[in-house]
Amino acid sequence: MVKKILAKGIYQRGAPAEMKKTKIVILWIISLLLLLFIVQNTAQVRARFFWFTADVPVIVLLVFAATGGFICGILVALAIESRATESKQ
């Protein structure tokens, strides 16, 4: 189901081929910019989370934040898809 939602975001039925290509190009550009931003920020910072404190590179925090945002986006898409499926039945 996750693959279906991910594919649905890029490849919508009836969408022109140019639109599909444009979405893929934009996705690649955003991914590349995120990767460049992450790679350029390698300094050590002190991270605190509740009682846990550690000195970690910013790159690690950025990767965790990007991954967390991606997972949250998938979960929201799944919730919306399940509501739409329930309302159709």
N, C-alpha and C positions, 0 to 999 in steps of 0.2 A: 504494500500500500504506500510506503514511503517513496519508492521509486516512481510510482504513479503520480504522486503529488509533486515530486521534484520535476518530473518530465512535463507535467501539466503546466507548471509555471513558465517553462520555456517554449514548449510546443503546444500551443492551444489549437484546438480543431478549428479549421476554417481561417486561421491566421495566414496572411500572405507569407510567402517564402522569405521576402525581404525583412519582414518583421521578426521572423524566427532568427535569421542571421544577425540582425541588429541586437536582439536580446543576448545572443551568445557572445557577440563582440563586446558588448557592455559588461557582461559577466566576467569575461576574461580581463578586461581593463581594470575593473574594480578589484579582482583577485590579484592582479599584478601590482597595483598600487598598494594594496594591503600587505603583500609580501615584501615589497620594497620598504615600506614603513617599518615593518617588524624587523627586518634585517639591519636597518640603520640604527635601531635603538637597542644597543647591547649593554648599556651601563648597568651597574648594580644599584638596586634600590631596596629599601626596607619595606616589606609587605606585611601587613597585619590583618589577620582574619580571626575575630573573636580572641581566643587565648593563644593563637598560633602566630609567631613572629619569625620572619626569615629574611635574610638578604639574598635576593634572587635577581637575575638579569631581567631587564624590562622585556626582553624578547619572550621570556617564558610567560610573563603576565599577559602580554599581548596575544600570544597563541591561545592561552586559556580563555581570554575574553572573547576572541574571535570564534573559538570552538563553542563556547557557551552561548553566544549569540546565534550561531548556526543551529544549535540544538533547540534553543527556544523558538526559533522560527519554524523549525520542523514540527515541534509540538503544537504550536498555534495553528499551523496549516492542517495538522491531523484533527485537531478539535473542530475547526471550521468544516472540514470535509465530513466528519462524523455527524455534525449537526445538520448539514445539508442532506446527507443520506437519510437521517432519521425523519426529517420533515417531508421528504418525498414519499416515505412509506405510509 
